[in-house]
Amino acid sequence: MTTRTSPSVLLVIAVAAGLVVNLLLGAFYGALPPLPVPAGVTFLVLGLVEAGVAVVLYRRIRHRPGARPVDALAAARALALAKASALAGALVGGAWCGVLAYVLPRRTEVVAAASDTVAAVVGIVGAVVLVAAALALEWCCRTPDDQDTSPTRDR
């Protein structure tokens, strides 16, 4: 059994990324091209696909009627995908939060900041969906035996 991804680790990653990006934007914002809105949509699509995988795996691991059993290697790959996606989503979500924190107060003064605000909001939504789907996929990869054990019990 592997350990679950800790929400506190994801929060630390997001905050660190947000601070670094905010500081970098303070120094280089004028030299950057406009931020693309589709960049955030990419993570939204990845999150939706990962949520679909979570639903399918959940049914197969729980031996629902008509569902084929899950190969152990496929479950391990899905778990690795979930962990990597959660970390990547936290990193990118934190970065978009840093962008939003920088451009939101400047959107009335700088024309580019107004369009970058939209891109940042879309990016944050996409990252949140990806992290949520990754954590759901990780939860779905538990075996039926893992459900019976309590994390507070001594072994």
JOTA-V621378 format. One record per backbone hydrogen bond with DSSP energy under -0.5 kcal/mol. CO is the residue of the C=O (numbers start at 0). NH is the residue of the N-H. Records with the same first field share a line. If there is no record, write none. Layout:
CO->NH ; NH
This chain:
5->9
6->10
7->11
8->12
9->13
10->14
11->15
12->16
13->17
14->18
15->19
16->20
17->21
18->22
19->23
20->24
21->25
22->26
23->27
24->28
27->30 ; 31
28->31
35->38
36->39 ; 40
37->41
38->42
39->43
40->44
41->45
42->46
43->47
44->48
45->49
46->50
47->51
48->52
49->53
50->54
51->55
52->56
53->57
54->58
55->59
56->60
57->61
58->63
59->62
63->66
70->74
71->75
72->76
73->77
74->78
75->79
76->80
77->81
78->82
79->83
80->84
81->85
82->86
83->87
84->88
85->89
86->90
87->91
88->92
89->93
90->94
91->95
92->96
93->97
94->98
95->99
96->100
97->101
98->102
99->103
102->105 ; 106
103->106
105->108 ; 109
109->113
110->113 ; 114
111->115
112->116
113->117
114->118
115->119
116->120
117->121
118->122
119->123
120->124
121->125
122->126
123->127
124->128
125->129
126->130
127->131
128->132
129->133
130->134
131->135
132->136
133->137
134->138
135->139
136->140
138->141
142->145 ; 146
143->147
144->147 ; 148
145->148
149->152
